[in-house]
Amino acid sequence: MELSSPLTETHSYLKKQMLQRFGDIVHRHNLSFGMWEDGLMDKDKQNLPYDRDEIFHPDLDVYAFTWQTVWEWGGGSRPYNMANGGYKV
């Protein structure tokens, strides 16, 4: 069971804000960027990726570098979730 607290809510909010601001800067300079998958995962949504269209400009290429892909550990679906979420894998 996951406990909700002001600290975890603040962390989630700040992480999303950081991604939005970073995405705006990268888009403004006509670049694309990539990051590890866990930086794009929303703990509030059972570790599914953030809604790409909600955070990033539609023209921005965002690459997710998936590394937790061991099927037995429950990570086998992560690359598919990232790709289905609109991220380039």
C-alpha positions in Angstrom: 0.0 0.0 0.0 1.4 3.4 -1.0 0.9 6.2 1.5 0.0 9.6 0.2 1.6 12.6 1.8 2.3 16.3 0.9 5.9 15.4 0.2 5.0 12.7 -2.4 2.4 15.0 -4.0 5.0 17.8 -4.1 7.6 15.4 -5.7 5.1 14.3 -8.4 4.1 17.9 -9.1 7.7 19.1 -9.3 8.8 16.3 -11.5 6.0 17.0 -14.0 6.8 20.8 -13.9 10.5 20.1 -14.5 9.6 17.9 -17.5 7.3 20.6 -19.0 9.9 23.3 -18.6 12.7 21.2 -19.9 10.6 20.2 -22.9 9.8 23.9 -23.6 13.5 24.8 -23.6 14.4 21.9 -25.8 11.6 22.6 -28.3 12.5 26.3 -28.4 16.0 25.4 -29.6 14.6 22.9 -32.1 16.2 19.9 -30.5 15.0 16.5 -29.3 15.9 14.8 -26.1 16.0 11.5 -24.4 16.0 10.2 -20.8 15.8 7.1 -18.9 12.3 5.6 -18.7 11.8 6.1 -15.0 12.1 9.8 -15.4 9.0 9.7 -17.6 7.0 7.4 -15.3 4.1 8.6 -13.2 4.1 6.8 -9.8 0.6 8.0 -9.2 -0.5 6.0 -12.3 1.1 2.7 -11.3 4.3 3.6 -13.1 2.7 4.2 -16.5 4.3 7.0 -18.5 3.1 10.5 -18.2 0.6 11.6 -20.8 3.0 12.8 -23.5 0.6 15.3 -25.1 -0.1 16.8 -21.7 3.5 17.6 -21.0 5.4 18.0 -24.3 4.9 20.0 -27.5 3.5 17.8 -30.2 6.5 18.5 -32.5 9.1 17.5 -29.9 10.8 14.1 -30.2 11.1 12.5 -26.8 13.1 9.3 -26.5 12.7 6.9 -23.6 15.7 4.8 -22.9 14.2 1.7 -21.4 16.4 -0.4 -19.1 14.1 -2.1 -16.6 12.9 -4.7 -19.1 13.3 -8.0 -17.2 10.1 -9.9 -17.8 10.3 -11.8 -14.5 10.6 -8.6 -12.5 7.4 -7.2 -14.2 9.3 -4.8 -16.5 8.7 -6.6 -19.8 5.8 -4.3 -20.8 7.7 -1.0 -20.1 9.0 -0.5 -23.7 5.5 -1.2 -25.0 3.9 1.2 -22.6 6.4 4.0 -23.5 5.9 3.4 -27.2 2.1 3.3 -26.9 2.3 6.5 -24.8 3.8 8.4 -27.8 7.5 8.2 -26.8 10.2 7.0 -29.1 11.9 3.9 -27.7 
